[in-house]
Amino acid sequence: MYATPFENVVPETIAPGRARYITYTDHLMLVAVDFNDGPHAQPDPPHSHPHEQVTYVAEGEVLFFLEGSPTRLGPGSVVRIPSNVPHSIQALTGHARLVDVFTPIREDFLPK
């Protein structure tokens, strides 16, 4: 099916208070991540991956760290993350929803 209402996408718990919703095509992946465990005193550990990523902040506020430099982001903000660049976030509110788009798809996110 090509059209799926968001409420029909089954979330995956990735950590206590965190869930992600995934949909994808052959070459593009959209991942919505709900952070319900904020605010955080420290940022998450940085990570990187070979995928290009664009992140849209749908709800809440976060500090977004790109190569260690923080930027405060709120609803409507967008950040572009090139391939293999270290990045992380720190939730500043009790709830935040980030919508990530990856290319190519994150095969490590696919069900086993």
C-alpha positions as a Markdown table, in Angstrom:
| # | Residue | x | y | z |
|---|---|---|---|---|
| 1 | Met | 0.0 | 0.0 | 0.0 |
| 2 | Tyr | 1.4 | 3.4 | -0.9 |
| 3 | Ala | -0.8 | 5.5 | 1.3 |
| 4 | Thr | -0.8 | 4.8 | 5.1 |
| 5 | Pro | -2.4 | 7.0 | 7.7 |
| 6 | Phe | 0.3 | 7.9 | 10.3 |
| 7 | Glu | -1.8 | 6.4 | 13.1 |
| 8 | Asn | -1.6 | 3.0 | 11.3 |
| 9 | Val | 2.2 | 2.9 | 11.4 |
| 10 | Val | 3.2 | 0.7 | 14.3 |
| 11 | Pro | 5.8 | 2.3 | 16.5 |
| 12 | Glu | 9.0 | 0.6 | 17.6 |
| 13 | Thr | 10.2 | 1.3 | 21.2 |
| 14 | Ile | 13.9 | 2.1 | 20.8 |
| 15 | Ala | 14.5 | 3.1 | 24.5 |
| 16 | Pro | 12.3 | 3.9 | 27.5 |
| 17 | Gly | 10.2 | 6.9 | 26.6 |
| 18 | Arg | 11.3 | 6.8 | 22.9 |
| 19 | Ala | 9.5 | 5.4 | 19.9 |
| 20 | Arg | 10.1 | 5.5 | 16.2 |
| 21 | Tyr | 7.7 | 5.2 | 13.2 |
| 22 | Ile | 9.2 | 4.1 | 9.9 |
| 23 | Thr | 8.0 | 4.1 | 6.3 |
| 24 | Tyr | 10.2 | 3.8 | 3.2 |
| 25 | Thr | 10.5 | 3.2 | -0.5 |
| 26 | Asp | 13.3 | 1.5 | -2.4 |
| 27 | His | 15.6 | 4.6 | -1.9 |
| 28 | Leu | 14.2 | 6.9 | 0.7 |
| 29 | Met | 13.2 | 6.4 | 4.4 |
| 30 | Leu | 11.1 | 8.6 | 6.7 |
| 31 | Val | 11.4 | 8.1 | 10.4 |
| 32 | Ala | 9.4 | 10.0 | 13.0 |
| 33 | Val | 10.9 | 9.7 | 16.5 |
| 34 | Asp | 9.0 | 10.6 | 19.6 |
| 35 | Phe | 11.1 | 11.6 | 22.7 |
| 36 | Asn | 8.8 | 11.4 | 25.7 |
| 37 | Asp | 11.7 | 11.2 | 28.2 |
| 38 | Gly | 12.9 | 14.8 | 28.3 |
| 39 | Pro | 14.1 | 17.2 | 29.2 |
| 40 | His | 17.6 | 15.8 | 29.2 |
| 41 | Ala | 20.5 | 17.2 | 31.3 |
| 42 | Gln | 23.0 | 16.1 | 28.7 |
| 43 | Pro | 23.0 | 15.4 | 24.9 |
| 44 | Asp | 22.8 | 11.8 | 23.6 |
| 45 | Pro | 26.1 | 10.4 | 22.5 |
| 46 | Pro | 27.1 | 11.6 | 19.0 |
| 47 | His | 26.8 | 9.1 | 16.2 |
| 48 | Ser | 27.3 | 9.2 | 12.4 |
| 49 | His | 26.3 | 7.1 | 9.4 |
| 50 | Pro | 26.9 | 7.0 | 5.7 |
| 51 | His | 23.3 | 8.1 | 5.0 |
| 52 | Glu | 22.4 | 11.7 | 4.1 |
| 53 | Gln | 19.8 | 13.0 | 6.5 |
| 54 | Val | 17.3 | 15.9 | 6.8 |
| 55 | Thr | 15.6 | 16.4 | 10.2 |
| 56 | Tyr | 12.4 | 18.4 | 10.7 |
| 57 | Val | 11.4 | 19.4 | 14.3 |
| 58 | Ala | 7.6 | 18.8 | 14.4 |
| 59 | Glu | 7.1 | 19.3 | 18.1 |
| 60 | Gly | 9.1 | 20.3 | 21.2 |
| 61 | Glu | 12.5 | 21.9 | 21.4 |
| 62 | Val | 16.0 | 20.4 | 21.2 |
| 63 | Leu | 19.6 | 21.3 | 21.1 |
| 64 | Phe | 21.0 | 19.8 | 17.9 |
| 65 | Phe | 24.7 | 19.1 | 17.8 |
| 66 | Leu | 26.4 | 18.9 | 14.5 |
| 67 | Glu | 30.1 | 18.2 | 14.7 |
| 68 | Gly | 29.8 | 19.3 | 18.4 |
| 69 | Ser | 28.3 | 22.7 | 17.8 |
| 70 | Pro | 24.8 | 23.2 | 19.4 |
| 71 | Thr | 21.9 | 24.9 | 17.7 |
| 72 | Arg | 18.5 | 25.4 | 19.5 |
| 73 | Leu | 15.7 | 24.2 | 17.3 |
| 74 | Gly | 11.9 | 24.3 | 17.7 |
| 75 | Pro | 8.8 | 23.4 | 15.7 |
| 76 | Gly | 9.3 | 24.1 | 12.0 |
| 77 | Ser | 13.2 | 24.0 | 12.2 |
| 78 | Val | 15.1 | 21.9 | 9.7 |
| 79 | Val | 18.7 | 20.7 | 9.8 |
| 80 | Arg | 20.7 | 19.0 | 7.1 |
| 81 | Ile | 23.2 | 16.3 | 8.0 |
| 82 | Pro | 25.8 | 15.3 | 5.4 |
| 83 | Ser | 27.0 | 11.7 | 5.2 |
| 84 | Asn | 29.4 | 10.6 | 8.0 |
| 85 | Val | 29.1 | 13.8 | 10.1 |
| 86 | Pro | 28.8 | 13.3 | 13.9 |
| 87 | His | 25.6 | 14.6 | 15.3 |
| 88 | Ser | 23.3 | 14.2 | 18.4 |
| 89 | Ile | 20.4 | 15.9 | 20.2 |
| 90 | Gln | 19.5 | 17.0 | 23.7 |
| 91 | Ala | 15.7 | 17.2 | 24.4 |
| 92 | Leu | 14.8 | 20.5 | 26.1 |
| 93 | Thr | 11.1 | 19.7 | 26.6 |
| 94 | Gly | 9.2 | 16.8 | 28.0 |
| 95 | His | 8.1 | 15.8 | 24.5 |
| 96 | Ala | 9.7 | 16.3 | 21.1 |
| 97 | Arg | 9.0 | 14.7 | 17.8 |
| 98 | Leu | 11.6 | 14.7 | 15.1 |
| 99 | Val | 11.0 | 13.6 | 11.5 |
| 100 | Asp | 14.1 | 12.3 | 9.8 |
| 101 | Val | 14.5 | 11.5 | 6.1 |
| 102 | Phe | 17.3 | 9.3 | 5.0 |
| 103 | Thr | 18.8 | 8.3 | 1.7 |
| 104 | Pro | 19.7 | 5.6 | 1.0 |
| 105 | Ile | 17.3 | 3.8 | 3.4 |
| 106 | Arg | 18.7 | 2.8 | 6.8 |
| 107 | Glu | 18.7 | -1.0 | 6.4 |
| 108 | Asp | 19.8 | -1.2 | 10.1 |
| 109 | Phe | 16.3 | 0.2 | 11.0 |
| 110 | Leu | 14.4 | -2.5 | 9.0 |
| 111 | Pro | 12.7 | -5.3 | 10.9 |
| 112 | Lys | 14.9 | -8.4 | 11.2 |
